[in-house]
Amino acid sequence: MEKAMVVSDPNVMMGKPVIAGTRITVESILERLAEGESVEQILEAHPHLTHEAVRAALGFAAMVLHADVIYPVPEKAA
């Protein structure tokens, strides 16, 4: 059985999904990508991460968004 790359433990980062063996949250990876950082910049800042780990974070986020939940999107101020 393949070991999960994204895990959640109530004793690590308040149970937020993290890359296994780290305290790096999926949320922080997504935020950094959304802010314009490249995968290479993230890997440089966290040398113990791999391209596979970043892809796992993206895959996890996509899987979570498949749930039947409505996410309100705040309107930007004009």
ZIMOVEN-V239831 format. One record per backbone hydrogen bond with DSSP energy under -0.5 kcal/mol. NH is the residue of the N-H (numbers start at 0). CO is the residue of the C=O. Records with the same first field share a line. If there is no record, write none. Layout:
NH->CO  CO
This chain:
6->4  17
11->8
14->8  11
15->12
17->6
18->23
19->4
21->18
24->22
25->16
28->24
29->25
30->26
31->27
32->28
33->29
34->30
35->32
36->31
41->37
42->38
43->39
44->40
45->41
48->45
53->49
54->50
55->51
56->52
57->53
58->54
59->55
60->56
61->57
62->58
63->59
64->60
65->61  62
66->63
68->66
70->68
71->69
73->71
